[in-house]
Amino acid sequence: MKSVNRRDFLKLSGSTVIGLTLGGVALRAQAQEQLSADDPTAKALNYTPSSTVEGSKCANCMYVQGADSEQYRPCNIFPNKLVNADGWCSAWVKKPG
């Protein structure tokens, strides 16, 4: 087995860290589409883009991510989809706090 000197090790380590960082940024920037009520998972969870349940909407659900100012946000229940902040589904759980 070939031994690796310190200089080569540091070069390899540095390029690996940079690659992982840029790869993570690229994955987060991946285009996401808005969740349709016709989506099979949305149908199974009774998703609606406009909540009819008083005090319950995607904006105050613990599974929704993103900034409060965004109308469409990522949701852990629907991977790679954006839900309407005013929407609701049967997986809704009040955000703690």
C-alpha positions as CSV (number, residue, x, y, z in Angstrom):
1,M,0.0,0.0,0.0
2,K,1.3,3.4,-0.9
3,S,1.8,5.8,2.0
4,V,0.3,9.3,1.8
5,N,2.3,12.2,2.8
6,R,0.9,15.1,4.9
7,R,0.7,17.6,2.0
8,D,-1.3,15.1,-0.2
9,F,-3.5,14.3,2.7
10,L,-4.3,18.0,3.3
11,K,-5.0,18.6,-0.4
12,L,-7.4,15.6,-0.5
13,S,-9.1,16.6,2.7
14,G,-9.6,20.2,1.6
15,S,-11.0,19.3,-1.8
16,T,-13.4,16.7,-0.1
17,V,-14.8,19.4,2.2
18,I,-15.3,21.8,-0.6
19,G,-17.0,19.1,-2.7
20,L,-19.3,18.1,0.1
21,T,-20.2,21.8,0.8
22,L,-21.0,22.6,-2.8
23,G,-22.9,19.3,-3.3
24,G,-25.1,20.1,-0.3
25,V,-25.9,23.6,-1.7
26,A,-26.7,22.2,-5.1
27,L,-29.2,19.7,-3.5
28,R,-30.9,22.4,-1.5
29,A,-31.2,24.6,-4.6
30,Q,-33.0,21.8,-6.5
31,A,-36.2,23.0,-8.1
32,Q,-39.3,22.1,-6.2
33,E,-42.8,22.1,-7.5
34,Q,-46.0,23.1,-5.7
35,L,-48.0,20.2,-4.3
36,S,-51.1,19.4,-6.3
37,A,-54.3,18.2,-4.6
38,D,-54.3,15.4,-7.2
39,D,-50.9,14.0,-5.9
40,P,-51.5,10.5,-4.5
41,T,-49.9,11.3,-1.2
42,A,-51.8,14.6,-1.0
43,K,-55.1,12.6,-1.6
44,A,-54.2,10.0,1.0
45,L,-53.6,12.8,3.6
46,N,-56.6,14.9,2.5
47,Y,-54.4,17.9,1.6
48,T,-56.1,21.1,0.6
49,P,-54.4,24.3,-0.5
50,S,-56.9,26.3,1.6
51,S,-57.6,25.1,5.2
52,T,-61.1,24.7,6.4
53,V,-60.0,23.8,9.9
54,E,-60.0,26.7,12.3
55,G,-56.6,27.6,13.6
56,S,-54.9,24.8,11.6
57,K,-52.9,25.5,8.5
58,C,-49.5,24.5,7.0
59,A,-47.9,27.8,8.2
60,N,-48.3,26.7,11.9
61,C,-47.6,23.0,11.4
62,M,-44.4,21.5,12.8
63,Y,-43.6,19.7,9.6
64,V,-43.4,22.8,7.4
65,Q,-40.1,24.6,6.8
66,G,-39.0,27.9,5.4
67,A,-39.5,31.5,6.2
68,D,-42.8,32.8,7.6
69,S,-42.9,35.3,4.7
70,E,-43.0,32.6,2.0
71,Q,-46.4,31.5,0.7
72,Y,-45.1,28.2,-0.6
73,R,-42.8,26.2,1.7
74,P,-41.1,22.8,1.8
75,C,-42.8,20.2,4.0
76,N,-41.3,17.0,5.6
77,I,-44.5,15.1,4.8
78,F,-44.3,15.8,1.0
79,P,-40.6,15.5,-0.1
80,N,-39.5,17.8,-3.0
81,K,-42.9,19.5,-3.0
82,L,-44.0,23.0,-1.8
83,V,-47.2,23.3,0.2
84,N,-49.3,26.4,0.5
85,A,-48.9,28.2,3.8
86,D,-52.7,28.4,4.0
87,G,-53.2,24.7,3.3
88,W,-53.9,21.8,5.5
89,C,-53.6,18.0,5.6
90,S,-54.5,15.3,8.1
91,A,-50.9,15.0,9.2
92,W,-51.0,18.5,10.7
93,V,-49.4,18.9,14.1
94,K,-49.3,22.2,15.9
95,K,-45.8,23.8,15.9
96,P,-44.4,23.9,19.4
97,G,-43.8,27.2,21.0
